[in-house]
Amino acid sequence: MEALARLHLTVTRAYKVNPDINFEIFIHKVDGLSDDHKIETQRDIHQRANDDLADAGLEKIHLSFYLTSIYDHSIFEAFSKVVQKLIPQLPTLENLLNIFISNSGIEKAFLFDVVSKIYIATDSTPVDMQTYELCCDMIDVVIDISCIYGLKDDGSGTPYDKESMAIIKLNNTTVLYLKEVTKFLALVCFVREESFERKGLIDYNFHCFRKAIQEVFEVRMKVVRSRKHQSHMQKNKRPTPNGTPRMPL
């Protein structure tokens, strides 16, 4: 109850400062609860929090809830969903992933931030926690091995670069396939062994996918630079305190 009261106070104060803010609530330490009890707990907290907001006349505030624990990858999955809401290109990324897996015979694909192990996009098929955990473990293995064997004799270089690639065959006829997309992003795929026999086709489709991803972010950077330039020009057009126009720098 104390945590709910503090949540209500935080949300109402933040909403007064910025009505457009998104509220993402993590319900921590759920590892000691059964699956049914987890759902009941989330439903109860959600109901109480919304009732408190309704009593304050703030029923239009939307709260998103996530069940998290440090003993599994739920915290990473929760942050992944939060970060995805901040990515304006998300629909484009999801569409590119859907096209890639449908033309390559791939079961599931994630676009990962390598450092944080947050996936910034995935295809439209449902996300299975075990699948996500395997992808995170694969990234750890690739980086750890690259730190040992991928650096130069003098210790220079980086453990993750444009040559980074890994294949791990599981004992259930599934193949994990990792490829570098950018210096920050990696594509991790689940492929059936029979589909992976057409690796040449997968690699060609991946080349097209990577090129499309780079173009998406290049467009974004051009838009940002254009906005900065327009803002700079507008500032220069403002008159000085004595009424004379500013000289462009």
Disulfide bonds with the S-S distance in Angstrom:
none
